[in-house]
Amino acid sequence: MTFTHDFPDCRVPDGTAAGIRALLDAVREGRVEDLPKLVGALTDAERRKALPVLKQWRKVTPRSWRGEGYLLVRQGLLLGGAGCCTGAAAAAQWLTSRDLWWAGHEDPGAVVGVLGDRAPDWLAEVARRLAERRAIGRWEYRLIKRLSLLAGCEPPMTDSFVLGWERDIPERGRTIEEKLRDDPFLKAAVPRLFEVDEAGSDFQYTWDTDPGWPDALAALAREGLLSRETLVEGCLSRLLRGGRLGIVKGFLALLTALDLTVDDRAARPLTWVRMLSSGHPLAAARAQETLAELDEAGRLETEHLVEASRAALFRTEKKIVRAQLAMLDKAIKRDRSLTDELLPVAVEAFGHEEHSLQDKALALAVRHRKHAGDAVLAELAGSAELLLPDLRRRATEKFGSVVAAEEADPPSAEAGETLPPVPGPERLDPAPLAPAELAEEVAALLRGKGTPAQEERALNSLVVHAHADLAGLRAALEPVVAAHRQPASWLSESVFAQALEAVVMFVMGEAAKEKTRTLRIQSGLGALRFRFQEYQCPHTAIWSVCLSRAAEIGARLELGAPLPFLLATPTWTTGSIDPSELAARLAAYEDSGTEPGPSDLTQALLRLDREVPPEARAAADRLTSPAGKRLAAWLASGGLPDPVLSRERERLRLRTPRPGVLVRAEALPGHGYHPEPFRSLLGAHDPVGSPCKCGDEGQCSPQALALLPQHREIIAARMLSTFAALAESDQLGRGVPVLPALAESGGPAGAATHLLVAYGLGARRFEEQLFAVDAMLVLAARGQLDAEALGLDIAELTSLRRLKPKRVVAALQEATRTGAYATVWTVLSGALPRLLAQDPSPADGALLALAADCAERSGARGAIPEIDELAARRGSSQLIKQGRRLRAALSRDTC
């Protein structure tokens, strides 16, 4: 096919030799089928002469072309350039260029055609270089395969090539076994499947017409095409390394398909022990089953049973621990002479944090104690100190005086409580950053890497240097701005970083003359004004404040009258401003005759500390400017009042199939006197009765809290909708760092703060629950946590199916590891009555076990009717057992 088009910049140079001209014309006209013959007719010298022309054409040919003809031109460039590269490295680089590789389609035959006349060593080198890339697609894999076969060499078994080989094996119309049997790379590639981390991802799958990879590999091993020993050893070594759940499932399926005999299993006892010790939970369970079968058959040495038990008894999976205790129990029953050797191993589970497992280990010790020697009994007595209090009392009854007597005095709440030190805000250095240091800080902040304090200091430093030495500031920032313009440089999603970028553009004099990537509007100043006034509501107001301040700074720069410094720069890391400091700043403004920016002044007032020393009031009263009088009146009135809040359940809607609990905030008195966006920020917020339609439900970030650092409830209430959704959708990582900042903020910690912590404790990922744990403990250490109210929030959200008890238990258990037993008990004592008043679930047994632990360690006392009712039921489930244990702990005599 010939494609005719006039390319002004794609001309064949005058005087070009006929052979080269024919090749170039074929590329221009999209005659890709002619290229192998035309390339083959050229000498190496002619190919080297043609290559610079093709490189130039590649630069000037638009990448955005569409249509069949344009695609043929790109294919022509791909094939012609590859064929004219005389070096293997250059050819490999040409073939993998991002602007050309897509033109190769799925069939690499055309590329092989233009390279087919090369020496085998040259082809092998190209294949090797292609295979060494970090990732290769299906087309690239097939090209490497064809080149290797053409060169008659062993394929380059890199990690990327092996993954490509694995992806290429499944084929419609043929089973994996059939495809593998005919594959030329079978014996070379299969051993590498056990070495490449991501290999084996599809081993877990089967289809109606194909039993899948495990059966295929096992069948080929039975036929002798593969070594069964290699498969077994490779599979076991891969399982020892662990990995993703799907990969582990796949290799376990292969292990099943290989059908290991008793001799196969017995020949590898240490492998099974190592797998039980450190393998993935599924692999550890399989190893444990294998060891149990060998023990039953008399093929497991006692030393291996001991080693396996010590490995298993402190795994976190309760099922594995229970099974190992059962294995030890059977072994002792089978051979009483092993009692002294195995019983001390079993009681190592006394140190496990799970009460039910301690209980099982104690029952085993009691059952076999009569066959133990005196030395072992003494060892058991010492180990009994690790038991939880109720089990330690039982051990005392069973073992008698050999167990150390329990403390005469029951634990107190003070003894059962260890909280972190109360964090205090750090005072910020008031001096602006030097220009060179400022440039480095801006480069990091533009990518969202920084704290609110760092952003505010950088913003103030930009203003200070723009006022004092604009030319010097621009020279320092030029490298940062140049790098930021590069296509590979991506701006953070944070709107606070976007505002900083706008200020930098204003400083450089570029905001008004170019269409910025961030704002997408021609005028930088007009864009900012549009954005911070757009869709004003309690949510958008959070991010609009920083944009309004940026626009204000930009307006002063464009007028040639930059501010000398900013009024709203925080004094403390929390974002608060010392009232005396603000009075001094306004006095300096008065001395210089500077008019404050309205947004900057309003933000400064909203950041003032609650505690105002008398000297600050006196300094404010001495000010004579309108801004100074406004500060004096603000301090005299007591500043910003606290909001009136109320908790409300969401209504059942299509977008909220599982309603949660949100917080409604009344408008603050006098909010209408503030300019936008502050008016909306301080206005009424009713997420249930009048849900916002802005599409942006608040930024969950420490930067947002720094807007009102002494009134966290106002910001927290506006974050709740987004935060709750993130917690439920496994995307909480975008907002969860706000929780520690929330705990360290100022003002009352009310309903919104406690709900945010409750949602965080139920986050899907454990590492994100830890942020909520930290926030809870900091609030407790500061005396601001209403632990019982937090428990009620947890119970309500659980009843609404917005929280899962299992996740909450995991988070609260982490809090107890710091020693906060009394705090956690108070939280649970608030949650349990409401949870148990409904139909208790098996997961509530874990909550009760944790509550009993905390009650015993903190010395909690007092009856809970719902616990008494549960403990009075018949049955032996963990729920009822732990209910009885908790009732006993709460009713113990304090005398």
Secondary structure, DSSP 8 states (H G I E B T S, - for coil): -------TT----TT--HHHHHHHHHHHTT-GGGHHHHHHTS-HHHHHHHHHHHHHHHHHS-TT--SHHHHHHHHHHHHHHHHH--SHHHHHHHHT-TTTGGGG-S-THHHHHHHTTS-HHHHHHHHHHHHTSS---HHHHHHHHHHHHHHT------HHHHHHHHHHS-BTTB-HHHHHHH-TTHHHHHHHHTTSTTTTTTTT--BTTB--HHHHHHHHHHHTSS-HHHHHHHHHHHHHH---HHHHHHHHHHHHHHT--HHHHHT-HHHHHHHHHHS-HHHHHHHHHHHHHHHHTT-S-HHHHHHHHHHHTTSS-HHHHHHHHHHHHHHHHH-GGGHHHHHHHHGGGGG-S-HHHHHHHHHHHHHHGGGS-HHHHHHHHHHGGGS-HHHHHHHHHHHGGGS----SS---TTTTB---------B---S---HHHHHHHHHHHTTT-S-HHHHHHHHHHHHHHHHH-HHHHHHHHHHHHHHHTSTT----S-HHHHHHHHHHHHHHT-TTTS--TTT-SS-HHHHHHHHHHTT-STTHHHHHHHHHHHHHHHHHHHTT---SS-S---SBTTS-B-HHHHHHHHHHHHHHT----HHHHHHHHHTB-S---HHHHHHHHT--SHHHHHHHHHHHTTSS----EEEEE----SS-SS--EEEEE---TTGGGS-TTHHHHTS-B-TTTS---SS-----SHHHHTTSTT-HHHHHHHHHHHHHHHHHTT-GGGTTTHHHHHHHS-S---HHHHHHHHHHHT-SSHHHHHHHHHHHHHHHHTT---HHHHHHHHHHHHHTTSS-HHHHHHHHHHHHTTTBHHHHHHHHHHHHHHHHHS---TTHHHHHHHHHHHHHHHT-----HHHHHHHTS----HHHHHHHHHHHHHT----
